[in-house]
Amino acid sequence: MKTNVKENGNEHIIEVEGRLDTLTSPALQELLVDSVSKFKTTVLDFSALEYVSSAGLRTLLIGEKTAKNRGVSLIIRHVPDSVREVLFMTGFTKILTIE
């Protein structure tokens, strides 16, 4: 997994490329928790995400809970169909804000 972090106005954007799995999810979790702790809006751009495992889903859940506890927004954008299907089948489309 590769990440690229940038700011666009009031949004802190984390672009995620590759596979979000057991090996890579700790790095994203660290970035995500840090971002929702510092910024009002954090965006995960999944344009180049190829795969998400249960460990990756756990990272997204931790990010969402941390954001809610801090009263900030976590938004997921540009989700490929294969990843969207996993999010839908696991019920995460009801938990996460996906645009």
Sequence and secondary structure as in RCSB ss.txt:
>XXXX:A:sequence
MKTNVKENGNEHIIEVEGRLDTLTSPALQELLVDSVSKFKTTVLDFSALEYVSSAGLRTLLIGEKTAKNRGVSLI
IRHVPDSVREVLFMTGFTKILTIE
>XXXX:A:secstr
 EEEEEEETTEEEEEEEEEESTTTHHHHHHHHHHHHHH SEEEEEEEEEEEE HHHHHHHHHHHHHHHHHT EEE
EES  HHHHHHHHHTTGGGTSEE 
